[in-house]
Amino acid sequence: MNVTSTQESSSVSANPWLSVTLAVFGGVPSLPLDTDRMCSSASAVKYKLSFTGQWTQTAFPKHYPLYRPPAQWSPIIGVTHSSDYHLWERNAYASNGVREFSERGEAWSLIKEVEAAGEQIQGVYGLFSAPAVVGGTGQTSTEFEIFARHSLLSFIVRIVPSPDWFVGIDSLNLCEGSHWKENVSLELYPYDAGTDSGFAFSSPNFETIPQAKVTQITSSFPRHPANSFYYPRLKHLPPIATVSLTKITNSQAFRLPTQPPQSNQIPIGNEIDSSLINTPLDCEVSVWSLWGLCKGQCGEKGVKYRTRYIHTHPANNGAPCPSLEERRLCIADSCVLKLRYGEQSLTSFLCCLYFEMRLFNGVGRSLTGLLLASFLILASAMYFDLGEQEEKCIIEEIPEDTLVTGVFLLEYWDDSRKGRTPHLGLTVTVRDPQHSVVLLKRFGSYGKFTFTSHASGQHFLCVQSNSTRFSVFAGDRLRVHLDVQMGEHPVDPFADKTKDTMKAMEFNLQHLIDQMRHISRQQDFQRNREEKFRQMSEDTNGSVLWWAVIQTTILLSVGFWQMKSLKNFLIEKKLV
């Protein structure tokens, strides 16, 4: 940021056509400037403010907005005020008016705040505005009046589009002692209002909770690759805009014919043409995806691939993109397929296999029965045989809202018949406890299916070969390798391309939250089952109690009747 100022004073000598001009040049390293010095000038002056946008695609190539909407600047909102007031302030919280203006470009609340400050603390002298700049480059100007007791200037311009970014000046003092500065030139850099957490120009609204303070955006802050101003190869961002302030003399105010004043701005030696700024933009790629399936014949080395995609294409001689595909030798998936239930690979569990066999012998009869129920203890792999065009089901107790993922491989039972034939495939059907179909999908000889349970209870996972051969010739025995995982699975930072910019700690925390939710659902499921069992037990106990009461009543009634009958018999026989 460069500031140059000049002051002129003249005294008339004996010769009225001669004058002595004293020029004092000063520099201001940063904003805001020293506001404690009181201005002793007795008159008010006018200034012309010229705002020039330098937001070009060559200077800021990353995420440069070309449409909806294209790069542009909002109208300027500025005030002249005393040190008792701040329109906005670095390292301080933005007001509601600044928030609405920086996020949506609405200036009504900001104007109301300025008017209220002028009435309550008498800290505001004047409010002015300038038209918007339609485009990233362009110029707009306005004039304003400033007074000695309110010698500070502040203004704000919104960057459009942006989450809550703006440029501006905070409390620039235009008076030095008893003199007003003649010319001031400033380079402007972007600021974050701290009310929205978006990283890119076109990011959706994402409110910052709690609200952060106003901070300056640099080439390395915020330090996030998704930030539109993140250029790690640059020490400093190029200026995104400039502003010049020129004092209007009386002759200029009354438009008297006079020689145009010569610019007395001090050259600082590092001026460059804004059109020559070419900020290098390096290629940015995502993290690697998961390795794909290992393709190849069993007994031979297979090949699997993983890929990544380009986030940002290089520009202005930036670093080129690396390779987007990688391959690795592996063991074919047709040889190895293990079964895991979530992460409890060493936990005993009961798996009931319900086989439904349909015999196609020309008359269309079907035979259904329960053939097998067994315990699988410390299981690390599972496969079972399946007749061609036969269906078999697995009954599994699944809690509500639980993610279930299955991977299968279908091959001939006879190991001598290696290789996959095109007519082999598998149809997967999943039914909930109400026997409603949750999933019905046809696959090839290997594939992956996923579903989420919507109700607690027994779910039926059925598989059936969808052979294309006629039933008369469909007599081969098949082997089905099945891998089923229930609940939240281990988190892999490379599993989802949308998570490639998150930190490992965030992944672990999210995984922990998912596991807690899964445990909570399991507890709710067991609690509901226990409650149903308790209710059933209480109903049974109540029924048994009533049956005992009825039996006792019947026995007592029969005994009383027998005693009475015996007494009458004895009296009748005169035995008593």
C-alpha angles and dihedrals in degrees: 000000000000126000126183126179137178133195126199131196127172137195124196116233128198089287104066091204093059123079135172116224121200115199120193117188123200136178131217115203100196146349139295097046129211106292099176095083110094120225113234097188111129098208138062119238138196128235134194114223117203118188118195123190117216097177101134132161092240094052094042106022097158113101090340105183112236100169145004081061115353122216112294145136131250124232116285118253112195140167138192110219149146129262090270092075137055124190087197132342134203115247090016132100117269118240122241089258093054089045094055092043096048094044103038106007093244109148101180096093091043092053090049090053091051092049091048091051090051092053099042107037100014087230098131124072103176144359123212140168141196131209121268123263110238101213138022090274126044142089138257130178143188140172129237139177124234132193133207096248089048101039097145124100127204131169140164133208123188121228107231119238104022140115096247106325127139145156127225151119127273118208102332109184110221094183129075113189106306097341133082119224114253101207132009125181123187136182113221128214130189124272131197115225091208095232101100128045098208117133102196134055092250098037116142119250110285112168118222109234115219098024115250129216126263109274135178117249114228137177090270103029125107084034098216127118091224092060111111091220095046108122107154093183092062124079091202136013117246112249111276093202142358134215130200126195119200124186112233112224123213091256090054092046092053091038094233115175105263141142111277110254118254117241111250097186111142113240110232097198101243102078113139133182108260090219089064095058108112111175110200113235116200123213113262121202134183125249119272118281123232117287111267127232116300106247121203146085120293109262093029131083114266132203129231130186140206128191144192132197137223118265097180128012116225120259138180094022094311123160112293124242119271125228114304098201134052130184133199136185115245147158111278117257089233089071103047128036122151132193121232129171103211105296095319097099091145097047122105115237139171118241118184115202114208112193121199110187122193115196116207102200099144097272095071097233119162128206118198126183147140105260106166140024118166145149118254108204123190090349117186099168138016136191134157138188123259130188118231108269089009127129127217128179137204119210112213131177105229126178121230119280095013124149114232122189126185133188122190141181124200121201141147117285090226107080091205090069098070123173131050124274121214094234093063120094143137134237114208119203124181122191128187126224089277088054091246114148111253097172133012117170139148120226139177125248091300133021149126131257131190134188140160122228115236097189136033120249143057115348123193116222106192128183127189130177111243096206115176093212123103115268091245090063097033099096103118122124114235134199120222119199109199130193115184125181123187127194129010113340128221112285117247113191089212096051099089124042091207090063096054094109097049124099124249091245090058090051092051092047092050090047090051091051091050091050091050090051090049092050090048091052090049090051092048090049093051091044091054091048091049091049091051091048091049091050090049091049092049091049090049092048090049091050091048091049093051091046090052091050091049092048091049091049092050092048092049091047092049091046092049091048092049092049091050092047091049091050092051090048093052092047090049091052090045091236093134 
